[in-house]
Amino acid sequence: MKSSLGDLNNHLFAQLERLSEEDLTGEKLIEEINRAKTITSVAHQIIATGSLVLKAKQLADDRMNANTVIPKMLEG
């Protein structure tokens, strides 16, 4: 299964629409609220992981682009 952040966004908006249904009451409402909490928790983890991957990539890019030449005044 391949999913993207766009798919996650679609799932979150679909969940928001389900929660917005006015005829949702009682047990069905509680079920939907619990489902929303679970989806939100998973979404948070996906976003946190993506953020960590991005930071690691930025760090690697910064390291690769760093000027590794030692200035003459610091040599021996």
PQR file of N, CA, C, O and H, with PARSE charges and radii, in Angstrom:
ATOM      1  N   MET A   1       0.846  -1.181   0.000 -0.4000 1.5000
ATOM      2  CA  MET A   1       0.000   0.000   0.000 -0.0000 2.0000
ATOM      3  C   MET A   1       0.887   1.239   0.000  0.5500 1.7000
ATOM      4  O   MET A   1       1.752   1.402   0.861 -0.5500 1.4000
ATOM      5  N   LYS A   2       0.661   2.091  -0.965 -0.4000 1.5000
ATOM      6  CA  LYS A   2       1.393   3.357  -1.037 -0.0000 2.0000
ATOM      7  C   LYS A   2       0.443   4.487  -0.716  0.5500 1.7000
ATOM      8  O   LYS A   2      -0.607   4.630  -1.343 -0.5500 1.4000
ATOM      9  H   LYS A   2      -0.041   1.958  -1.664  0.4000 1.0000
ATOM     10  N   SER A   3       0.810   5.272   0.242 -0.4000 1.5000
ATOM     11  CA  SER A   3       0.006   6.422   0.626 -0.0000 2.0000
ATOM     12  C   SER A   3       0.889   7.657   0.628  0.5500 1.7000
ATOM     13  O   SER A   3       2.110   7.573   0.760 -0.5500 1.4000
ATOM     14  H   SER A   3       1.662   5.155   0.751  0.4000 1.0000
ATOM     15  N   SER A   4       0.252   8.789   0.479 -0.4000 1.5000
ATOM     16  CA  SER A   4       0.996  10.047   0.452 -0.0000 2.0000
ATOM     17  C   SER A   4       0.392  11.006   1.473  0.5500 1.7000
ATOM     18  O   SER A   4      -0.648  10.732   2.073 -0.5500 1.4000
ATOM     19  H   SER A   4      -0.740   8.857   0.372  0.4000 1.0000
ATOM     20  N   LEU A   5       1.062  12.122   1.652 -0.4000 1.5000
ATOM     21  CA  LEU A   5       0.517  13.143   2.544 -0.0000 2.0000
ATOM     22  C   LEU A   5      -0.798  13.689   1.990  0.5500 1.7000
ATOM     23  O   LEU A   5      -1.664  14.121   2.751 -0.5500 1.4000
ATOM     24  H   LEU A   5       1.907  12.344   1.165  0.4000 1.0000
ATOM     25  N   GLY A   6      -0.943  13.669   0.679 -0.4000 1.5000
ATOM     26  CA  GLY A   6      -2.212  14.064   0.071 -0.0000 2.0000
ATOM     27  C   GLY A   6      -3.331  13.107   0.466  0.5500 1.7000
ATOM     28  O   GLY A   6      -4.456  13.528   0.737 -0.5500 1.4000
ATOM     29  H   GLY A   6      -0.239  13.317   0.061  0.4000 1.0000
ATOM     30  N   ASP A   7      -3.007  11.803   0.496 -0.4000 1.5000
ATOM     31  CA  ASP A   7      -3.985  10.806   0.937 -0.0000 2.0000
ATOM     32  C   ASP A   7      -4.364  11.036   2.396  0.5500 1.7000
ATOM     33  O   ASP A   7      -5.535  10.954   2.766 -0.5500 1.4000
ATOM     34  H   ASP A   7      -2.093  11.461   0.276  0.4000 1.0000
ATOM     35  N   LEU A   8      -3.362  11.322   3.212 -0.4000 1.5000
ATOM     36  CA  LEU A   8      -3.618  11.599   4.630 -0.0000 2.0000
ATOM     37  C   LEU A   8      -4.541  12.804   4.764  0.5500 1.7000
ATOM     38  O   LEU A   8      -5.484  12.785   5.555 -0.5500 1.4000
ATOM     39  H   LEU A   8      -2.410  11.388   2.911  0.4000 1.0000
ATOM     40  N   ASN A   9      -4.272  13.831   4.004 -0.4000 1.5000
ATOM     41  CA  ASN A   9      -5.105  15.025   4.024 -0.0000 2.0000
ATOM     42  C   ASN A   9      -6.553  14.680   3.657  0.5500 1.7000
ATOM     43  O   ASN A   9      -7.492  15.155   4.296 -0.5500 1.4000
ATOM     44  H   ASN A   9      -3.507  13.846   3.361  0.4000 1.0000
ATOM     45  N   ASN A  10      -6.721  13.858   2.631 -0.4000 1.5000
ATOM     46  CA  ASN A  10      -8.063  13.435   2.214 -0.0000 2.0000
ATOM     47  C   ASN A  10      -8.766  12.657   3.320  0.5500 1.7000
ATOM     48  O   ASN A  10      -9.955  12.863   3.563 -0.5500 1.4000
ATOM     49  H   ASN A  10      -5.958  13.473   2.111  0.4000 1.0000
ATOM     50  N   HIS A  11      -8.038  11.761   3.994 -0.4000 1.5000
ATOM     51  CA  HIS A  11      -8.620  10.992   5.100 -0.0000 2.0000
ATOM     52  C   HIS A  11      -9.065  11.914   6.239  0.5500 1.7000
ATOM     53  O   HIS A  11     -10.137  11.730   6.816 -0.5500 1.4000
ATOM     54  H   HIS A  11      -7.072  11.594   3.797  0.4000 1.0000
ATOM     55  N   LEU A  12      -8.234  12.901   6.551 -0.4000 1.5000
ATOM     56  CA  LEU A  12      -8.574  13.819   7.636 -0.0000 2.0000
ATOM     57  C   LEU A  12      -9.822  14.637   7.302  0.5500 1.7000
ATOM     58  O   LEU A  12     -10.681  14.839   8.160 -0.5500 1.4000
ATOM     59  H   LEU A  12      -7.363  13.050   6.082  0.4000 1.0000
ATOM     60  N   PHE A  13      -9.922  15.105   6.066 -0.4000 1.5000
ATOM     61  CA  PHE A  13     -11.109  15.864   5.680 -0.0000 2.0000
ATOM     62  C   PHE A  13     -12.350  14.982   5.610  0.5500 1.7000
ATOM     63  O   PHE A  13     -13.451  15.432   5.931 -0.5500 1.4000
ATOM     64  H   PHE A  13      -9.224  14.941   5.368  0.4000 1.0000
ATOM     65  N   ALA A  14     -12.180  13.729   5.192 -0.4000 1.5000
ATOM     66  CA  ALA A  14     -13.315  12.801   5.179 -0.0000 2.0000
ATOM     67  C   ALA A  14     -13.808  12.559   6.600  0.5500 1.7000
ATOM     68  O   ALA A  14     -15.013  12.489   6.844 -0.5500 1.4000
ATOM     69  H   ALA A  14     -11.286  13.363   4.931  0.4000 1.0000
ATOM     70  N   GLN A  15     -12.869  12.430   7.538 -0.4000 1.5000
ATOM     71  CA  GLN A  15     -13.251  12.236   8.934 -0.0000 2.0000
ATOM     72  C   GLN A  15     -13.977  13.465   9.468  0.5500 1.7000
ATOM     73  O   GLN A  15     -14.958  13.346  10.202 -0.5500 1.4000
ATOM     74  H   GLN A  15     -11.890  12.487   7.340  0.4000 1.0000
ATOM     75  N   LEU A  16     -13.499  14.624   9.104 -0.4000 1.5000
ATOM     76  CA  LEU A  16     -14.155  15.865   9.514 -0.0000 2.0000
ATOM     77  C   LEU A  16     -15.598  15.917   8.986  0.5500 1.7000
ATOM     78  O   LEU A  16     -16.511  16.341   9.694 -0.5500 1.4000
ATOM     79  H   LEU A  16     -12.702  14.721   8.507  0.4000 1.0000
ATOM     80  N   GLU A  17     -15.785  15.486   7.756 -0.4000 1.5000
ATOM     81  CA  GLU A  17     -17.139  15.455   7.184 -0.0000 2.0000
ATOM     82  C   GLU A  17     -18.033  14.472   7.945  0.5500 1.7000
ATOM     83  O   GLU A  17     -19.199  14.769   8.202 -0.5500 1.4000
ATOM     84  H   GLU A  17     -15.044  15.141   7.181  0.4000 1.0000
ATOM     85  N   ARG A  18     -17.492  13.300   8.306 -0.4000 1.5000
ATOM     86  CA  ARG A  18     -18.286  12.329   9.072 -0.0000 2.0000
ATOM     87  C   ARG A  18     -18.676  12.902  10.430  0.5500 1.7000
ATOM     88  O   ARG A  18     -19.800  12.698  10.889 -0.5500 1.4000
ATOM     89  H   ARG A  18     -16.544  13.058   8.097  0.4000 1.0000
ATOM     90  N   LEU A  19     -17.771  13.607  11.063 -0.4000 1.5000
ATOM     91  CA  LEU A  19     -18.075  14.204  12.366 -0.0000 2.0000
ATOM     92  C   LEU A  19     -19.087  15.341  12.246  0.5500 1.7000
ATOM     93  O   LEU A  19     -19.773  15.668  13.214 -0.5500 1.4000
ATOM     94  H   LEU A  19     -16.858  13.773  10.689  0.4000 1.0000
ATOM     95  N   SER A  20     -19.180  15.939  11.066 -0.4000 1.5000
ATOM     96  CA  SER A  20     -20.083  17.068  10.861 -0.0000 2.0000
ATOM     97  C   SER A  20     -21.525  16.653  10.582  0.5500 1.7000
ATOM     98  O   SER A  20     -22.413  17.504  10.522 -0.5500 1.4000
ATOM     99  H   SER A  20     -18.623  15.673  10.280  0.4000 1.0000
ATOM    100  N   GLU A  21     -21.765  15.363  10.412 -0.4000 1.5000
ATOM    101  CA  GLU A  21     -23.122  14.901  10.126 -0.0000 2.0000
ATOM    102  C   GLU A  21     -24.027  15.198  11.313  0.5500 1.7000
ATOM    103  O   GLU A  21     -23.777  14.747  12.431 -0.5500 1.4000
ATOM    104  H   GLU A  21     -21.044  14.672  10.460  0.4000 1.0000
ATOM    105  N   GLU A  22     -25.080  15.963  11.054 -0.4000 1.5000
ATOM    106  CA  GLU A  22     -25.965  16.409  12.129 -0.0000 2.0000
ATOM    107  C   GLU A  22     -26.787  15.286  12.742  0.5500 1.7000
ATOM    108  O   GLU A  22     -27.177  15.376  13.907 -0.5500 1.4000
ATOM    109  H   GLU A  22     -25.284  16.330  10.146  0.4000 1.0000
ATOM    110  N   ASP A  23     -27.059  14.226  11.979 -0.4000 1.5000
ATOM    111  CA  ASP A  23     -27.886  13.135  12.512 -0.0000 2.0000
ATOM    112  C   ASP A  23     -27.052  12.092  13.259  0.5500 1.7000
ATOM    113  O   ASP A  23     -27.581  11.057  13.666 -0.5500 1.4000
ATOM    114  H   ASP A  23     -26.742  14.154  11.034  0.4000 1.0000
ATOM    115  N   LEU A  24     -25.793  12.345  13.438 -0.4000 1.5000
ATOM    116  CA  LEU A  24     -24.909  11.442  14.172 -0.0000 2.0000
ATOM    117  C   LEU A  24     -25.076  11.694  15.669  0.5500 1.7000
ATOM    118  O   LEU A  24     -24.716  12.760  16.168 -0.5500 1.4000
ATOM    119  H   LEU A  24     -25.363  13.185  13.108  0.4000 1.0000
ATOM    120  N   THR A  25     -25.624  10.709  16.381 -0.4000 1.5000
ATOM    121  CA  THR A  25     -25.871  10.876  17.813 -0.0000 2.0000
ATOM    122  C   THR A  25     -25.585   9.577  18.548  0.5500 1.7000
ATOM    123  O   THR A  25     -25.363   8.533  17.935 -0.5500 1.4000
ATOM    124  H   THR A  25     -25.916   9.843  15.976  0.4000 1.0000
ATOM    125  N   GLY A  26     -25.593   9.659  19.845 -0.4000 1.5000
ATOM    126  CA  GLY A  26     -25.474   8.488  20.711 -0.0000 2.0000
ATOM    127  C   GLY A  26     -24.222   7.662  20.465  0.5500 1.7000
ATOM    128  O   GLY A  26     -23.118   8.194  20.347 -0.5500 1.4000
ATOM    129  H   GLY A  26     -25.773  10.507  20.343  0.4000 1.0000
ATOM    130  N   GLU A  27     -24.419   6.343  20.390 -0.4000 1.5000
ATOM    131  CA  GLU A  27     -23.295   5.411  20.213 -0.0000 2.0000
ATOM    132  C   GLU A  27     -22.538   5.655  18.920  0.5500 1.7000
ATOM    133  O   GLU A  27     -21.313   5.544  18.879 -0.5500 1.4000
ATOM    134  H   GLU A  27     -25.316   5.911  20.485  0.4000 1.0000
ATOM    135  N   LYS A  28     -23.274   5.988  17.859 -0.4000 1.5000
ATOM    136  CA  LYS A  28     -22.624   6.245  16.566 -0.0000 2.0000
ATOM    137  C   LYS A  28     -21.702   7.464  16.653  0.5500 1.7000
ATOM    138  O   LYS A  28     -20.625   7.476  16.058 -0.5500 1.4000
ATOM    139  H   LYS A  28     -24.269   6.078  17.892  0.4000 1.0000
ATOM    140  N   LEU A  29     -22.127   8.479  17.388 -0.4000 1.5000
ATOM    141  CA  LEU A  29     -21.299   9.668  17.573 -0.0000 2.0000
ATOM    142  C   LEU A  29     -20.050   9.322  18.384  0.5500 1.7000
ATOM    143  O   LEU A  29     -18.947   9.759  18.054 -0.5500 1.4000
ATOM    144  H   LEU A  29     -23.003   8.469  17.871  0.4000 1.0000
ATOM    145  N   ILE A  30     -20.229   8.543  19.436 -0.4000 1.5000
ATOM    146  CA  ILE A  30     -19.086   8.129  20.264 -0.0000 2.0000
ATOM    147  C   ILE A  30     -18.106   7.301  19.431  0.5500 1.7000
ATOM    148  O   ILE A  30     -16.893   7.484  19.535 -0.5500 1.4000
ATOM    149  H   ILE A  30     -21.124   8.188  19.704  0.4000 1.0000
ATOM    150  N   GLU A  31     -18.628   6.395  18.609 -0.4000 1.5000
ATOM    151  CA  GLU A  31     -17.772   5.589  17.720 -0.0000 2.0000
ATOM    152  C   GLU A  31     -16.971   6.484  16.792  0.5500 1.7000
ATOM    153  O   GLU A  31     -15.768   6.294  16.617 -0.5500 1.4000
ATOM    154  H   GLU A  31     -19.613   6.247  18.525  0.4000 1.0000
ATOM    155  N   GLU A  32     -17.643   7.459  16.200 -0.4000 1.5000
ATOM    156  CA  GLU A  32     -16.979   8.352  15.250 -0.0000 2.0000
ATOM    157  C   GLU A  32     -15.944   9.228  15.934  0.5500 1.7000
ATOM    158  O   GLU A  32     -14.891   9.501  15.359 -0.5500 1.4000
ATOM    159  H   GLU A  32     -18.621   7.613  16.343  0.4000 1.0000
ATOM    160  N   ILE A  33     -16.227   9.673  17.152 -0.4000 1.5000
ATOM    161  CA  ILE A  33     -15.259  10.464  17.915 -0.0000 2.0000
ATOM    162  C   ILE A  33     -14.027   9.622  18.227  0.5500 1.7000
ATOM    163  O   ILE A  33     -12.901  10.102  18.095 -0.5500 1.4000
ATOM    164  H   ILE A  33     -17.083   9.451  17.619  0.4000 1.0000
ATOM    165  N   ASN A  34     -14.226   8.383  18.636 -0.4000 1.5000
ATOM    166  CA  ASN A  34     -13.095   7.493  18.915 -0.0000 2.0000
ATOM    167  C   ASN A  34     -12.286   7.215  17.649  0.5500 1.7000
ATOM    168  O   ASN A  34     -11.056   7.169  17.675 -0.5500 1.4000
ATOM    169  H   ASN A  34     -15.140   7.993  18.743  0.4000 1.0000
ATOM    170  N   ARG A  35     -12.999   7.032  16.553 -0.4000 1.5000
ATOM    171  CA  ARG A  35     -12.315   6.816  15.280 -0.0000 2.0000
ATOM    172  C   ARG A  35     -11.487   8.047  14.926  0.5500 1.7000
ATOM    173  O   ARG A  35     -10.342   7.917  14.492 -0.5500 1.4000
ATOM    174  H   ARG A  35     -13.998   7.069  16.531  0.4000 1.0000
ATOM    175  N   ALA A  36     -12.051   9.233  15.107 -0.4000 1.5000
ATOM    176  CA  ALA A  36     -11.337  10.483  14.809 -0.0000 2.0000
ATOM    177  C   ALA A  36     -10.088  10.623  15.672  0.5500 1.7000
ATOM    178  O   ALA A  36      -9.041  11.056  15.190 -0.5500 1.4000
ATOM    179  H   ALA A  36     -12.981   9.338  15.460  0.4000 1.0000
ATOM    180  N   LYS A  37     -10.198  10.259  16.941 -0.4000 1.5000
ATOM    181  CA  LYS A  37      -9.028  10.330  17.835 -0.0000 2.0000
ATOM    182  C   LYS A  37      -7.926   9.400  17.353  0.5500 1.7000
ATOM    183  O   LYS A  37      -6.750   9.762  17.374 -0.5500 1.4000
ATOM    184  H   LYS A  37     -11.048   9.908  17.333  0.4000 1.0000
ATOM    185  N   THR A  38      -8.302   8.205  16.922 -0.4000 1.5000
ATOM    186  CA  THR A  38      -7.319   7.242  16.429 -0.0000 2.0000
ATOM    187  C   THR A  38      -6.660   7.742  15.153  0.5500 1.7000
ATOM    188  O   THR A  38      -5.438   7.678  15.013 -0.5500 1.4000
ATOM    189  H   THR A  38      -9.257   7.910  16.905  0.4000 1.0000
ATOM    190  N   ILE A  39      -7.469   8.240  14.223 -0.4000 1.5000
ATOM    191  CA  ILE A  39      -6.929   8.765  12.966 -0.0000 2.0000
ATOM    192  C   ILE A  39      -5.996   9.941  13.238  0.5500 1.7000
ATOM    193  O   ILE A  39      -4.935  10.051  12.623 -0.5500 1.4000
ATOM    194  H   ILE A  39      -8.461   8.292  14.337  0.4000 1.0000
ATOM    195  N   THR A  40      -6.387  10.812  14.151 -0.4000 1.5000
ATOM    196  CA  THR A  40      -5.558  11.965  14.504 -0.0000 2.0000
ATOM    197  C   THR A  40      -4.227  11.531  15.104  0.5500 1.7000
ATOM    198  O   THR A  40      -3.184  12.109  14.797 -0.5500 1.4000
ATOM    199  H   THR A  40      -7.248  10.723  14.651  0.4000 1.0000
ATOM    200  N   SER A  41      -4.263  10.521  15.951 -0.4000 1.5000
ATOM    201  CA  SER A  41      -3.037  10.014  16.568 -0.0000 2.0000
ATOM    202  C   SER A  41      -2.087   9.446  15.518  0.5500 1.7000
ATOM    203  O   SER A  41      -0.888   9.726  15.538 -0.5500 1.4000
ATOM    204  H   SER A  41      -5.110  10.051  16.200  0.4000 1.0000
ATOM    205  N   VAL A  42      -2.628   8.650  14.606 -0.4000 1.5000
ATOM    206  CA  VAL A  42      -1.800   8.078  13.539 -0.0000 2.0000
ATOM    207  C   VAL A  42      -1.269   9.193  12.635  0.5500 1.7000
ATOM    208  O   VAL A  42      -0.097   9.183  12.258 -0.5500 1.4000
ATOM    209  H   VAL A  42      -3.602   8.423  14.589  0.4000 1.0000
ATOM    210  N   ALA A  43      -2.122  10.142  12.292 -0.4000 1.5000
ATOM    211  CA  ALA A  43      -1.698  11.259  11.441 -0.0000 2.0000
ATOM    212  C   ALA A  43      -0.563  12.034  12.091  0.5500 1.7000
ATOM    213  O   ALA A  43       0.393  12.428  11.423 -0.5500 1.4000
ATOM    214  H   ALA A  43      -3.074  10.149  12.598  0.4000 1.0000
ATOM    215  N   HIS A  44      -0.671  12.252  13.397 -0.4000 1.5000
ATOM    216  CA  HIS A  44       0.385  12.968  14.118 -0.0000 2.0000
ATOM    217  C   HIS A  44       1.717  12.224  13.991  0.5500 1.7000
ATOM    218  O   HIS A  44       2.754  12.848  13.765 -0.5500 1.4000
ATOM    219  H   HIS A  44      -1.448  11.932  13.940  0.4000 1.0000
ATOM    220  N   GLN A  45       1.696  10.920  14.133 -0.4000 1.5000
ATOM    221  CA  GLN A  45       2.921  10.128  14.024 -0.0000 2.0000
ATOM    222  C   GLN A  45       3.495  10.172  12.608  0.5500 1.7000
ATOM    223  O   GLN A  45       4.710  10.256  12.429 -0.5500 1.4000
ATOM    224  H   GLN A  45       0.853  10.413  14.317  0.4000 1.0000
ATOM    225  N   ILE A  46       2.628  10.116  11.615 -0.4000 1.5000
ATOM    226  CA  ILE A  46       3.081  10.192  10.226 -0.0000 2.0000
ATOM    227  C   ILE A  46       3.748  11.540   9.966  0.5500 1.7000
ATOM    228  O   ILE A  46       4.808  11.601   9.343 -0.5500 1.4000
ATOM    229  H   ILE A  46       1.641  10.047  11.761  0.4000 1.0000
ATOM    230  N   ILE A  47       3.138  12.599  10.434 -0.4000 1.5000
ATOM    231  CA  ILE A  47       3.694  13.942  10.238 -0.0000 2.0000
ATOM    232  C   ILE A  47       5.004  14.106  10.996  0.5500 1.7000
ATOM    233  O   ILE A  47       5.949  14.696  10.473 -0.5500 1.4000
ATOM    234  H   ILE A  47       2.276  12.549  10.940  0.4000 1.0000
ATOM    235  N   ALA A  48       5.073  13.593  12.221 -0.4000 1.5000
ATOM    236  CA  ALA A  48       6.317  13.676  13.011 -0.0000 2.0000
ATOM    237  C   ALA A  48       7.443  12.911  12.326  0.5500 1.7000
ATOM    238  O   ALA A  48       8.582  13.377  12.291 -0.5500 1.4000
ATOM    239  H   ALA A  48       4.305  13.114  12.646  0.4000 1.0000
ATOM    240  N   THR A  49       7.127  11.740  11.783 -0.4000 1.5000
ATOM    241  CA  THR A  49       8.139  10.950  11.086 -0.0000 2.0000
ATOM    242  C   THR A  49       8.604  11.677   9.829  0.5500 1.7000
ATOM    243  O   THR A  49       9.799  11.720   9.538 -0.5500 1.4000
ATOM    244  H   THR A  49       6.202  11.361  11.812  0.4000 1.0000
ATOM    245  N   GLY A  50       7.667  12.245   9.090 -0.4000 1.5000
ATOM    246  CA  GLY A  50       8.031  13.015   7.896 -0.0000 2.0000
ATOM    247  C   GLY A  50       8.905  14.203   8.236  0.5500 1.7000
ATOM    248  O   GLY A  50       9.849  14.512   7.509 -0.5500 1.4000
ATOM    249  H   GLY A  50       6.696  12.211   9.326  0.4000 1.0000
ATOM    250  N   SER A  51       8.599  14.868   9.331 -0.4000 1.5000
ATOM    251  CA  SER A  51       9.392  16.010   9.773 -0.0000 2.0000
ATOM    252  C   SER A  51      10.818  15.576  10.134  0.5500 1.7000
ATOM    253  O   SER A  51      11.786  16.261   9.804 -0.5500 1.4000
ATOM    254  H   SER A  51       7.832  14.617   9.921  0.4000 1.0000
ATOM    255  N   LEU A  52      10.932  14.447  10.804 -0.4000 1.5000
ATOM    256  CA  LEU A  52      12.258  13.925  11.170 -0.0000 2.0000
ATOM    257  C   LEU A  52      13.061  13.568   9.924  0.5500 1.7000
ATOM    258  O   LEU A  52      14.252  13.871   9.848 -0.5500 1.4000
ATOM    259  H   LEU A  52      10.146  13.891  11.072  0.4000 1.0000
ATOM    260  N   VAL A  53      12.424  12.931   8.955 -0.4000 1.5000
ATOM    261  CA  VAL A  53      13.107  12.581   7.708 -0.0000 2.0000
ATOM    262  C   VAL A  53      13.586  13.843   6.999  0.5500 1.7000
ATOM    263  O   VAL A  53      14.707  13.890   6.493 -0.5500 1.4000
ATOM    264  H   VAL A  53      11.456  12.685   9.017  0.4000 1.0000
ATOM    265  N   LEU A  54      12.729  14.869   6.967 -0.4000 1.5000
ATOM    266  CA  LEU A  54      13.101  16.132   6.335 -0.0000 2.0000
ATOM    267  C   LEU A  54      14.292  16.775   7.037  0.5500 1.7000
ATOM    268  O   LEU A  54      15.213  17.259   6.378 -0.5500 1.4000
ATOM    269  H   LEU A  54      11.819  14.831   7.378  0.4000 1.0000
ATOM    270  N   LYS A  55      14.279  16.784   8.371 -0.4000 1.5000
ATOM    271  CA  LYS A  55      15.404  17.364   9.123 -0.0000 2.0000
ATOM    272  C   LYS A  55      16.692  16.596   8.858  0.5500 1.7000
ATOM    273  O   LYS A  55      17.757  17.197   8.715 -0.5500 1.4000
ATOM    274  H   LYS A  55      13.531  16.391   8.906  0.4000 1.0000
ATOM    275  N   ALA A  56      16.599  15.266   8.791 -0.4000 1.5000
ATOM    276  CA  ALA A  56      17.791  14.447   8.516 -0.0000 2.0000
ATOM    277  C   ALA A  56      18.324  14.739   7.113  0.5500 1.7000
ATOM    278  O   ALA A  56      19.536  14.821   6.912 -0.5500 1.4000
ATOM    279  H   ALA A  56      15.734  14.779   8.907  0.4000 1.0000
ATOM    280  N   LYS A  57      17.424  14.893   6.149 -0.4000 1.5000
ATOM    281  CA  LYS A  57      17.835  15.212   4.780 -0.0000 2.0000
ATOM    282  C   LYS A  57      18.492  16.587   4.729  0.5500 1.7000
ATOM    283  O   LYS A  57      19.509  16.765   4.058 -0.5500 1.4000
ATOM    284  H   LYS A  57      16.440  14.826   6.312  0.4000 1.0000
ATOM    285  N   GLN A  58      17.918  17.557   5.433 -0.4000 1.5000
ATOM    286  CA  GLN A  58      18.503  18.903   5.458 -0.0000 2.0000
ATOM    287  C   GLN A  58      19.882  18.876   6.103  0.5500 1.7000
ATOM    288  O   GLN A  58      20.801  19.549   5.635 -0.5500 1.4000
ATOM    289  H   GLN A  58      17.092  17.412   5.978  0.4000 1.0000
ATOM    290  N   LEU A  59      20.030  18.106   7.169 -0.4000 1.5000
ATOM    291  CA  LEU A  59      21.325  17.993   7.830 -0.0000 2.0000
ATOM    292  C   LEU A  59      22.352  17.367   6.896  0.5500 1.7000
ATOM    293  O   LEU A  59      23.487  17.835   6.812 -0.5500 1.4000
ATOM    294  H   LEU A  59      19.284  17.559   7.549  0.4000 1.0000
ATOM    295  N   ALA A  60      21.954  16.314   6.199 -0.4000 1.5000
ATOM    296  CA  ALA A  60      22.870  15.666   5.259 -0.0000 2.0000
ATOM    297  C   ALA A  60      23.241  16.623   4.129  0.5500 1.7000
ATOM    298  O   ALA A  60      24.406  16.684   3.736 -0.5500 1.4000
ATOM    299  H   ALA A  60      21.032  15.934   6.267  0.4000 1.0000
ATOM    300  N   ASP A  61      22.282  17.365   3.606 -0.4000 1.5000
ATOM    301  CA  ASP A  61      22.563  18.330   2.537 -0.0000 2.0000
ATOM    302  C   ASP A  61      23.491  19.428   3.026  0.5500 1.7000
ATOM    303  O   ASP A  61      24.413  19.828   2.315 -0.5500 1.4000
ATOM    304  H   ASP A  61      21.335  17.316   3.925  0.4000 1.0000
ATOM    305  N   ASP A  62      23.251  19.921   4.245 -0.4000 1.5000
ATOM    306  CA  ASP A  62      24.114  20.968   4.807 -0.0000 2.0000
ATOM    307  C   ASP A  62      25.531  20.455   4.972  0.5500 1.7000
ATOM    308  O   ASP A  62      26.493  21.167   4.689 -0.5500 1.4000
ATOM    309  H   ASP A  62      22.502  19.596   4.822  0.4000 1.0000
ATOM    310  N   ARG A  63      25.659  19.212   5.434 -0.4000 1.5000
ATOM    311  CA  ARG A  63      26.988  18.644   5.633 -0.0000 2.0000
ATOM    312  C   ARG A  63      27.700  18.474   4.302  0.5500 1.7000
ATOM    313  O   ARG A  63      28.901  18.725   4.208 -0.5500 1.4000
ATOM    314  H   ARG A  63      24.877  18.633   5.664  0.4000 1.0000
ATOM    315  N   MET A  64      26.982  18.056   3.281 -0.4000 1.5000
ATOM    316  CA  MET A  64      27.592  17.860   1.968 -0.0000 2.0000
ATOM    317  C   MET A  64      28.003  19.181   1.339  0.5500 1.7000
ATOM    318  O   MET A  64      28.959  19.227   0.565 -0.5500 1.4000
ATOM    319  H   MET A  64      26.006  17.852   3.357  0.4000 1.0000
ATOM    320  N   ASN A  65      27.290  20.259   1.661 -0.4000 1.5000
ATOM    321  CA  ASN A  65      27.580  21.557   1.082 -0.0000 2.0000
ATOM    322  C   ASN A  65      28.546  22.383   1.934  0.5500 1.7000
ATOM    323  O   ASN A  65      28.917  23.495   1.558 -0.5500 1.4000
ATOM    324  H   ASN A  65      26.513  20.222   2.289  0.4000 1.0000
ATOM    325  N   ALA A  66      28.945  21.841   3.069 -0.4000 1.5000
ATOM    326  CA  ALA A  66      29.820  22.604   3.968 -0.0000 2.0000
ATOM    327  C   ALA A  66      31.188  22.822   3.327  0.5500 1.7000
ATOM    328  O   ALA A  66      31.688  21.982   2.578 -0.5500 1.4000
ATOM    329  H   ALA A  66      28.644  20.938   3.374  0.4000 1.0000
ATOM    330  N   ASN A  67      31.767  23.954   3.637 -0.4000 1.5000
ATOM    331  CA  ASN A  67      33.109  24.259   3.153 -0.0000 2.0000
ATOM    332  C   ASN A  67      34.104  23.531   4.048  0.5500 1.7000
ATOM    333  O   ASN A  67      34.293  23.907   5.205 -0.5500 1.4000
ATOM    334  H   ASN A  67      31.362  24.636   4.245  0.4000 1.0000
ATOM    335  N   THR A  68      34.731  22.504   3.522 -0.4000 1.5000
ATOM    336  CA  THR A  68      35.636  21.684   4.334 -0.0000 2.0000
ATOM    337  C   THR A  68      37.090  22.167   4.255  0.5500 1.7000
ATOM    338  O   THR A  68      37.970  21.570   4.875 -0.5500 1.4000
ATOM    339  H   THR A  68      34.577  22.198   2.582  0.4000 1.0000
ATOM    340  N   VAL A  69      37.345  23.219   3.515 -0.4000 1.5000
ATOM    341  CA  VAL A  69      38.714  23.747   3.403 -0.0000 2.0000
ATOM    342  C   VAL A  69      39.043  24.487   4.698  0.5500 1.7000
ATOM    343  O   VAL A  69      38.294  25.363   5.130 -0.5500 1.4000
ATOM    344  H   VAL A  69      36.630  23.704   3.011  0.4000 1.0000
ATOM    345  N   ILE A  70      40.163  24.129   5.309 -0.4000 1.5000
ATOM    346  CA  ILE A  70      40.578  24.776   6.551 -0.0000 2.0000
ATOM    347  C   ILE A  70      41.235  26.112   6.195  0.5500 1.7000
ATOM    348  O   ILE A  70      42.136  26.154   5.357 -0.5500 1.4000
ATOM    349  H   ILE A  70      40.771  23.417   4.959  0.4000 1.0000
ATOM    350  N   PRO A  71      40.795  27.198   6.823 -0.5600 1.5000
ATOM    351  CA  PRO A  71      41.404  28.501   6.547  0.2800 2.0000
ATOM    352  C   PRO A  71      42.896  28.485   6.871  0.5500 1.7000
ATOM    353  O   PRO A  71      43.317  27.834   7.827 -0.5500 1.4000
ATOM    354  N   LYS A  72      43.692  29.198   6.082 -0.4000 1.5000
ATOM    355  CA  LYS A  72      45.155  29.245   6.247 -0.0000 2.0000
ATOM    356  C   LYS A  72      45.551  29.652   7.652  0.5500 1.7000
ATOM    357  O   LYS A  72      46.521  29.116   8.187 -0.5500 1.4000
ATOM    358  H   LYS A  72      43.349  29.727   5.306  0.4000 1.0000
ATOM    359  N   MET A  73      44.828  30.591   8.275 -0.4000 1.5000
ATOM    360  CA  MET A  73      45.225  31.081   9.600 -0.0000 2.0000
ATOM    361  C   MET A  73      45.054  30.006  10.674  0.5500 1.7000
ATOM    362  O   MET A  73      45.637  30.132  11.751 -0.5500 1.4000
ATOM    363  H   MET A  73      44.040  31.027   7.840  0.4000 1.0000
ATOM    364  N   LEU A  74      44.258  28.933  10.409 -0.4000 1.5000
ATOM    365  CA  LEU A  74      44.074  27.880  11.394 -0.0000 2.0000
ATOM    366  C   LEU A  74      45.004  26.699  11.181  0.5500 1.7000
ATOM    367  O   LEU A  74      45.073  25.805  12.024 -0.5500 1.4000
ATOM    368  H   LEU A  74      43.785  28.831   9.534  0.4000 1.0000
ATOM    369  N   GLU A  75      45.721  26.684  10.060 -0.4000 1.5000
ATOM    370  CA  GLU A  75      46.624  25.573   9.786 -0.0000 2.0000
ATOM    371  C   GLU A  75      47.900  25.723  10.612  0.5500 1.7000
ATOM    372  O   GLU A  75      48.400  26.821  10.854 -0.5500 1.4000
ATOM    373  H   GLU A  75      45.664  27.410   9.375  0.4000 1.0000
ATOM    374  N   GLY A  76      48.403  24.546  11.037 -0.4000 1.5000
ATOM    375  CA  GLY A  76      49.622  24.349  11.775 -0.0000 2.0000
ATOM    376  C   GLY A  76      50.309  25.509  12.273  0.5500 1.7000
ATOM    377  O   GLY A  76      51.354  25.381  12.909 -0.5500 1.4000
ATOM    378  H   GLY A  76      47.997  23.653  10.841  0.4000 1.0000
TER
END
